[in-house]
Amino acid sequence: MKNENRKSKIENRNLRTPGARRAGFGFPRLPFFDFRFSIFVVLTVLCEISCGVPAEPQPPHPVIPEAVTDLSARQRGDGGQLTFTPPAKNMEGEKLTAAPSIEILRGFAPAGAQSPASGSLHVVYTLTGPVVESYRNADRIEFQDAIEPAEIARHSGERVFYIVRSRSSKRGASEDSNAASFIVRPVPYPIEDVRASVVEAGVQLNWGPPATVSGGAPLAALGGYRIYRAETPSSGAQNAGRPAPVLAGASPTPSYLDAQIEWGKTYQYTVRSVAQYGSESVESGESRAIEVTPKDIFPPAAPLDLVGVFVPAAGATPAAVELSWGISPEPDTEGYYVYRAGEGQENPQRVTPSLLLTPAFRDISLTPGATYRYTVTAVDRSGNESQPSKPVSMKIPEAGE
């Protein structure tokens, strides 16, 4: 009995021993100090992990350009001529650091539509920033949307709508621009055979009239022609791009004289036919360009009204023949030369070493009793010399007469 009591006490002490297992559990009971130490170690490791690894970076806020608000569109040839001011700032009003790309959307609608239907416009061009800049004219972008003649014929009489969007990144797209539109019309086939000749009055252009529209159907309403001219920069010009063509004039017939030229400058001409639809006119595509550098090879007209007067000697002043004539009407007249031929002299000799700036001359190199024949020529700024004037003959009196 005593042995059983001793055994029971030993078992009870073993249950209070740290290494003993509690009935029904598969792990030892930890002392309070070991538990606190374990918590401290876990927290220390977690702190090192959280402090040693940087937080995951957040995606940057996308730069969104301002929307285009001044888009305009008109038909020019087989396509639309779009004009707009590209955005220079983002939605926060800050200046863009790089030119955004431009998306151009197009869609067709009935002629009476006031705005495009939702989802009816589709992207037809995406222009990167550098490409957009190549279409810049001053502070605006001018872009020609080329449409196939067959598509023009298919949508003739309908309204075509355009909008543009600018984009600085995949997520940085602007809002849509205002919508611009026009009624699609068949246009004359582009002129192919522009010819140029230089005449005294300027540059003369001629061409053959078109007979059909670009799609091949007969041309019903031809309203005349518009002539465009661009001045080609000289080879020595610094950073000179080719200027955009400007309207030089209009003509109801297939010919045009450009009198507003400067000799020696190079010009490039294109011609567009105009189709008339009521009060609305639509230009064809550009003709083949022709380049002309007009040279002034045209002499001025011969001076008129040449007269001569013999003035006898007076004291120390020798005898002289005084000549005068009418002022040449050409605006580019630079001056005059005087020629004289004696008796039996077939070819007259020039007696003025340099150009006379006024229509008068005094000849004192005279031989008494001789007869002289005088003529005058006019010279322009290009060095072209006119034909001689009508001659005038002067008989020099003998001494004492």
PATI-841327 format. One record per residue (C-alpha): residue number from 1; residue in three letters; x, y, z. Coordinates in steps of 0.02 Angstrom, whole numbers, plus 50000, padded with zeros to 5 digits. Layout:
! residues N
SITE   k   r     X     Y     Z
SITE NUM ALA     X     Y     Z
...
! end
This chain:
! residues 401
SITE   k   r     X     Y     Z
SITE   1 MET 50000 50000 50000
SITE   2 LYS 50141 50116 50043
SITE   3 ASN 50224 50075 49881
SITE   4 GLU 50068 50125 49786
SITE   5 ASN 50056 50291 49877
SITE   6 ARG 50239 50328 49839
SITE   7 LYS 50212 50290 49656
SITE   8 SER 50060 50405 49650
SITE   9 LYS 50160 50550 49724
SITE  10 ILE 50301 50525 49600
SITE  11 GLU 50179 50533 49455
SITE  12 ASN 50101 50692 49524
SITE  13 ARG 50273 50774 49535
SITE  14 ASN 50310 50720 49357
SITE  15 LEU 50154 50810 49295
SITE  16 ARG 50224 50973 49366
SITE  17 THR 50394 50946 49285
SITE  18 PRO 50429 51060 49134
SITE  19 GLY 50465 50916 49018
SITE  20 ALA 50307 50820 49059
SITE  21 ARG 50162 50803 48934
SITE  22 ARG 49985 50852 48978
SITE  23 ALA 49857 50716 48943
SITE  24 GLY 49772 50742 48775
SITE  25 PHE 49906 50860 48697
SITE  26 GLY 50052 50818 48583
SITE  27 PHE 50173 50961 48633
SITE  28 PRO 50256 51016 48792
SITE  29 ARG 50195 51164 48889
SITE  30 LEU 50313 51315 48867
SITE  31 PRO 50363 51418 49016
SITE  32 PHE 50306 51600 49015
SITE  33 PHE 50485 51663 48983
SITE  34 ASP 50507 51550 48831
SITE  35 PHE 50341 51611 48762
SITE  36 ARG 50389 51795 48777
SITE  37 PHE 50559 51763 48700
SITE  38 SER 50479 51672 48552
SITE  39 ILE 50361 51820 48520
SITE  40 PHE 50509 51940 48524
SITE  41 VAL 50605 51837 48396
SITE  42 VAL 50455 51830 48277
SITE  43 LEU 50425 52017 48289
SITE  44 THR 50610 52054 48259
SITE  45 VAL 50613 51947 48101
SITE  46 LEU 50453 52028 48037
SITE  47 CYS 50524 52201 48067
SITE  48 GLU 50685 52160 47974
SITE  49 ILE 50586 52092 47828
SITE  50 SER 50471 52242 47818
SITE  51 CYS 50611 52369 47839
SITE  52 GLY 50735 52286 47721
SITE  53 VAL 50620 52267 47569
SITE  54 PRO 50554 52428 47485
SITE  55 ALA 50368 52446 47456
SITE  56 GLU 50304 52400 47284
SITE  57 PRO 50305 52558 47171
SITE  58 GLN 50139 52633 47121
SITE  59 PRO 50107 52666 46935
SITE  60 PRO 50137 52850 46885
SITE  61 HIS 49988 52961 46849
SITE  62 PRO 49966 52963 46657
SITE  63 VAL 49994 53128 46566
SITE  64 ILE 49833 53170 46475
SITE  65 PRO 49843 53307 46341
SITE  66 GLU 49710 53439 46322
SITE  67 ALA 49576 53402 46193
SITE  68 VAL 49581 53484 46021
SITE  69 THR 49440 53612 46011
SITE  70 ASP 49460 53693 45838
SITE  71 LEU 49457 53549 45715
SITE  72 SER 49393 53600 45542
SITE  73 ALA 49370 53495 45385
SITE  74 ARG 49333 53527 45202
SITE  75 GLN 49340 53420 45047
SITE  76 ARG 49494 53443 44940
SITE  77 GLY 49511 53321 44798
SITE  78 ASP 49473 53142 44846
SITE  79 GLY 49484 53168 45032
SITE  80 GLY 49469 53286 45178
SITE  81 GLN 49583 53431 45221
SITE  82 LEU 49593 53435 45413
SITE  83 THR 49658 53585 45508
SITE  84 PHE 49679 53600 45697
SITE  85 THR 49792 53667 45834
SITE  86 PRO 49887 53525 45920
SITE  87 PRO 49883 53524 46111
SITE  88 ALA 50030 53606 46199
SITE  89 LYS 49974 53575 46380
SITE  90 ASN 49905 53433 46484
SITE  91 MET 49740 53432 46579
SITE  92 GLU 49826 53512 46729
SITE  93 GLY 49883 53659 46622
SITE  94 GLU 50065 53607 46621
SITE  95 LYS 50168 53616 46461
SITE  96 LEU 50191 53449 46373
SITE  97 THR 50373 53394 46364
SITE  98 ALA 50349 53301 46200
SITE  99 ALA 50228 53313 46055
SITE 100 PRO 50087 53187 46079
SITE 101 SER 50030 53068 45944
SITE 102 ILE 49868 53105 45853
SITE 103 GLU 49729 52983 45811
SITE 104 ILE 49612 53031 45667
SITE 105 LEU 49439 52953 45664
SITE 106 ARG 49321 52956 45515
SITE 107 GLY 49145 52896 45481
SITE 108 PHE 49001 52925 45359
SITE 109 ALA 48822 52974 45400
SITE 110 PRO 48666 53035 45310
SITE 111 ALA 48681 53211 45239
SITE 112 GLY 48561 53282 45369
SITE 113 ALA 48653 53213 45520
SITE 114 GLN 48703 53346 45646
SITE 115 SER 48828 53237 45737
SITE 116 PRO 48906 53065 45714
SITE 117 ALA 48815 52915 45787
SITE 118 SER 48897 52831 45935
SITE 119 GLY 49026 52704 45877
SITE 120 SER 49014 52756 45694
SITE 121 LEU 49188 52834 45685
SITE 122 HIS 49345 52728 45670
SITE 123 VAL 49530 52765 45681
SITE 124 VAL 49601 52786 45505
SITE 125 TYR 49771 52862 45550
SITE 126 THR 49885 52864 45700
SITE 127 LEU 50023 52994 45683
SITE 128 THR 50170 52993 45801
SITE 129 GLY 50229 53157 45876
SITE 130 PRO 50374 53186 45752
SITE 131 VAL 50261 53143 45605
SITE 132 VAL 50129 53265 45667
SITE 133 GLU 50259 53403 45668
SITE 134 SER 50296 53373 45484
SITE 135 TYR 50118 53432 45444
SITE 136 ARG 50136 53594 45542
SITE 137 ASN 50101 53759 45455
SITE 138 ALA 50138 53900 45578
SITE 139 ASP 50042 53853 45736
SITE 140 ARG 49918 53733 45655
SITE 141 ILE 49922 53557 45584
SITE 142 GLU 49859 53533 45405
SITE 143 PHE 49830 53352 45358
SITE 144 GLN 49756 53278 45199
SITE 145 ASP 49652 53121 45224
SITE 146 ALA 49657 53028 45058
SITE 147 ILE 49499 52930 45019
SITE 148 GLU 49489 52808 44874
SITE 149 PRO 49387 52873 44725
SITE 150 ALA 49277 52718 44734
SITE 151 GLU 49234 52758 44915
SITE 152 ILE 49200 52940 44868
SITE 153 ALA 49079 52878 44733
SITE 154 ARG 48996 52756 44855
SITE 155 HIS 48965 52892 44986
SITE 156 SER 48929 53036 44866
SITE 157 GLY 48797 53150 44943
SITE 158 GLU 48827 53085 45119
SITE 159 ARG 48910 53179 45262
SITE 160 VAL 49081 53127 45323
SITE 161 PHE 49127 53163 45505
SITE 162 TYR 49299 53179 45583
SITE 163 ILE 49364 53191 45761
SITE 164 VAL 49542 53185 45826
SITE 165 ARG 49618 53125 45990
SITE 166 SER 49791 53158 46058
SITE 167 ARG 49886 53029 46158
SITE 168 SER 50044 53041 46263
SITE 169 SER 50044 52857 46314
SITE 170 LYS 49937 52701 46306
SITE 171 ARG 49833 52761 46453
SITE 172 GLY 49855 52947 46421
SITE 173 ALA 49723 52985 46288
SITE 174 SER 49637 53153 46279
SITE 175 GLU 49451 53179 46262
SITE 176 ASP 49380 53182 46085
SITE 177 SER 49393 53344 45988
SITE 178 ASN 49245 53435 45918
SITE 179 ALA 49168 53348 45767
SITE 180 ALA 49197 53424 45593
SITE 181 SER 49109 53371 45434
SITE 182 PHE 49067 53407 45252
SITE 183 ILE 48957 53335 45113
SITE 184 VAL 49053 53216 45000
SITE 185 ARG 49054 53267 44815
SITE 186 PRO 49133 53192 44658
SITE 187 VAL 49281 53300 44604
SITE 188 PRO 49364 53325 44433
SITE 189 TYR 49506 53211 44384
SITE 190 PRO 49674 53295 44425
SITE 191 ILE 49752 53396 44283
SITE 192 GLU 49906 53309 44213
SITE 193 ASP 49979 53418 44076
SITE 194 VAL 50021 53590 44146
SITE 195 ARG 50143 53682 44030
SITE 196 ALA 50239 53841 44068
SITE 197 SER 50328 53968 43960
SITE 198 VAL 50418 54128 44007
SITE 199 VAL 50356 54282 43917
SITE 200 GLU 50399 54465 43939
SITE 201 ALA 50245 54493 44046
SITE 202 GLY 50280 54347 44164
SITE 203 VAL 50249 54159 44169
SITE 204 GLN 50117 54091 44051
SITE 205 LEU 50029 53929 44105
SITE 206 ASN 49920 53818 43996
SITE 207 TRP 49836 53648 44025
SITE 208 GLY 49703 53532 43958
SITE 209 PRO 49530 53535 44041
SITE 210 PRO 49470 53377 44133
SITE 211 ALA 49328 53276 44057
SITE 212 THR 49283 53158 44201
SITE 213 VAL 49277 53151 44390
SITE 214 SER 49410 53050 44480
SITE 215 GLY 49298 52897 44485
SITE 216 GLY 49278 52897 44295
SITE 217 ALA 49103 52968 44276
SITE 218 PRO 49077 53117 44158
SITE 219 LEU 49111 53288 44235
SITE 220 ALA 48949 53386 44235
SITE 221 ALA 48987 53552 44318
SITE 222 LEU 49158 53633 44293
SITE 223 GLY 49171 53800 44380
SITE 224 GLY 49345 53856 44326
SITE 225 TYR 49521 53835 44393
SITE 226 ARG 49628 53891 44539
SITE 227 ILE 49815 53915 44519
SITE 228 TYR 49932 53891 44667
SITE 229 ARG 50113 53949 44678
SITE 230 ALA 50255 53915 44798
SITE 231 GLU 50421 54004 44796
SITE 232 THR 50568 53884 44805
SITE 233 PRO 50705 53943 44926
SITE 234 SER 50876 53978 44855
SITE 235 SER 51008 53844 44880
SITE 236 GLY 51105 53955 45002
SITE 237 ALA 50957 53991 45116
SITE 238 GLN 50987 53935 45294
SITE 239 ASN 50856 53817 45371
SITE 240 ALA 50734 53862 45235
SITE 241 GLY 50594 53736 45209
SITE 242 ARG 50484 53736 45056
SITE 243 PRO 50343 53863 45085
SITE 244 ALA 50165 53801 45069
SITE 245 PRO 50080 53844 44903
SITE 246 VAL 49969 53998 44906
SITE 247 LEU 49829 54045 44789
SITE 248 ALA 49905 54147 44647
SITE 249 GLY 49742 54173 44553
SITE 250 ALA 49591 54097 44468
SITE 251 SER 49543 54075 44286
SITE 252 PRO 49383 54027 44196
SITE 253 THR 49486 53954 44052
SITE 254 PRO 49630 53827 44049
SITE 255 SER 49765 53962 44045
SITE 256 TYR 49839 54090 44164
SITE 257 LEU 49970 54228 44157
SITE 258 ASP 50065 54257 44318
SITE 259 ALA 50129 54435 44303
SITE 260 GLN 50177 54450 44487
SITE 261 ILE 50350 54374 44474
SITE 262 GLU 50529 54423 44506
SITE 263 TRP 50658 54376 44376
SITE 264 GLY 50782 54246 44435
SITE 265 LYS 50672 54172 44572
SITE 266 THR 50609 53992 44560
SITE 267 TYR 50423 53957 44571
SITE 268 GLN 50324 53795 44580
SITE 269 TYR 50148 53795 44507
SITE 270 THR 50001 53676 44530
SITE 271 VAL 49826 53692 44459
SITE 272 ARG 49660 53629 44530
SITE 273 SER 49496 53615 44436
SITE 274 VAL 49339 53673 44527
SITE 275 ALA 49175 53576 44522
SITE 276 GLN 49021 53681 44558
SITE 277 TYR 48872 53609 44654
SITE 278 GLY 48749 53752 44673
SITE 279 SER 48832 53880 44786
SITE 280 GLU 48960 53752 44843
SITE 281 SER 49126 53729 44752
SITE 282 VAL 49246 53583 44774
SITE 283 GLU 49426 53578 44713
SITE 284 SER 49506 53431 44625
SITE 285 GLY 49669 53354 44679
SITE 286 GLU 49830 53444 44633
SITE 287 SER 49899 53438 44458
SITE 288 ARG 50075 53382 44422
SITE 289 ALA 50188 53520 44489
SITE 290 ILE 50293 53619 44366
SITE 291 GLU 50444 53721 44418
SITE 292 VAL 50498 53878 44327
SITE 293 THR 50644 53998 44350
SITE 294 PRO 50603 54147 44238
SITE 295 LYS 50753 54237 44167
SITE 296 ASP 50739 54414 44101
SITE 297 ILE 50799 54400 43921
SITE 298 PHE 50681 54534 43857
SITE 299 PRO 50758 54702 43813
SITE 300 PRO 50662 54862 43844
SITE 301 ALA 50583 54960 43703
SITE 302 ALA 50691 55079 43603
SITE 303 PRO 50689 55259 43666
SITE 304 LEU 50572 55379 43576
SITE 305 ASP 50575 55561 43524
SITE 306 LEU 50764 55584 43507
SITE 307 VAL 50807 55765 43462
SITE 308 GLY 50972 55857 43442
SITE 309 VAL 51019 56041 43452
SITE 310 PHE 51186 56122 43403
SITE 311 VAL 51246 56248 43531
SITE 312 PRO 51387 56365 43469
SITE 313 ALA 51540 56400 43574
SITE 314 ALA 51526 56545 43696
SITE 315 GLY 51684 56610 43775
SITE 316 ALA 51771 56467 43864
SITE 317 THR 51624 56351 43835
SITE 318 PRO 51653 56242 43679
SITE 319 ALA 51523 56207 43547
SITE 320 ALA 51413 56054 43582
SITE 321 VAL 51272 55946 43520
SITE 322 GLU 51139 55929 43654
SITE 323 LEU 51030 55772 43641
SITE 324 SER 50870 55730 43734
SITE 325 TRP 50736 55594 43719
SITE 326 GLY 50583 55523 43805
SITE 327 ILE 50596 55424 43967
SITE 328 SER 50577 55236 43939
SITE 329 PRO 50412 55173 44013
SITE 330 GLU 50482 55005 44074
SITE 331 PRO 50494 55003 44265
SITE 332 ASP 50658 54906 44264
SITE 333 THR 50752 55029 44150
SITE 334 GLU 50925 55056 44221
SITE 335 GLY 50992 55190 44101
SITE 336 TYR 51041 55236 43924
SITE 337 TYR 51187 55227 43801
SITE 338 VAL 51221 55354 43662
SITE 339 TYR 51298 55301 43496
SITE 340 ARG 51374 55410 43359
SITE 341 ALA 51429 55376 43180
SITE 342 GLY 51526 55497 43069
SITE 343 GLU 51514 55517 42881
SITE 344 GLY 51554 55353 42792
SITE 345 GLN 51555 55258 42958
SITE 346 GLU 51441 55109 42947
SITE 347 ASN 51441 55051 43129
SITE 348 PRO 51409 55185 43260
SITE 349 GLN 51523 55194 43412
SITE 350 ARG 51466 55215 43591
SITE 351 VAL 51514 55385 43657
SITE 352 THR 51452 55361 43837
SITE 353 PRO 51572 55250 43937
SITE 354 SER 51441 55218 44073
SITE 355 LEU 51252 55217 44082
SITE 356 LEU 51165 55384 44082
SITE 357 LEU 51036 55392 44219
SITE 358 THR 50939 55535 44137
SITE 359 PRO 50877 55553 43957
SITE 360 ALA 51000 55688 43904
SITE 361 PHE 51179 55700 43837
SITE 362 ARG 51300 55840 43786
SITE 363 ASP 51430 55796 43652
SITE 364 ILE 51578 55917 43641
SITE 365 SER 51698 55803 43542
SITE 366 LEU 51654 55885 43377
SITE 367 THR 51747 55921 43215
SITE 368 PRO 51691 56078 43122
SITE 369 GLY 51609 56037 42955
SITE 370 ALA 51575 55856 43003
SITE 371 THR 51405 55770 43004
SITE 372 TYR 51360 55651 43143
SITE 373 ARG 51218 55524 43160
SITE 374 TYR 51159 55490 43339
SITE 375 THR 51056 55347 43412
SITE 376 VAL 51009 55300 43591
SITE 377 THR 50974 55131 43674
SITE 378 ALA 50892 55087 43841
SITE 379 VAL 50963 54956 43961
SITE 380 ASP 50865 54864 44098
SITE 381 ARG 50924 54797 44266
SITE 382 SER 50961 54626 44190
SITE 383 GLY 51081 54705 44065
SITE 384 ASN 50966 54685 43915
SITE 385 GLU 50993 54824 43789
SITE 386 SER 50856 54887 43674
SITE 387 GLN 50861 54916 43488
SITE 388 PRO 50928 55088 43437
SITE 389 SER 50810 55234 43430
SITE 390 LYS 50774 55321 43267
SITE 391 PRO 50933 55415 43218
SITE 392 VAL 50954 55602 43217
SITE 393 SER 51087 55687 43107
SITE 394 MET 51181 55844 43156
SITE 395 LYS 51287 55953 43038
SITE 396 ILE 51427 56043 43131
SITE 397 PRO 51457 56218 43059
SITE 398 GLU 51627 56267 42994
SITE 399 ALA 51729 56386 43099
SITE 400 GLY 51667 56564 43073
SITE 401 GLU 51498 56513 43004
! end
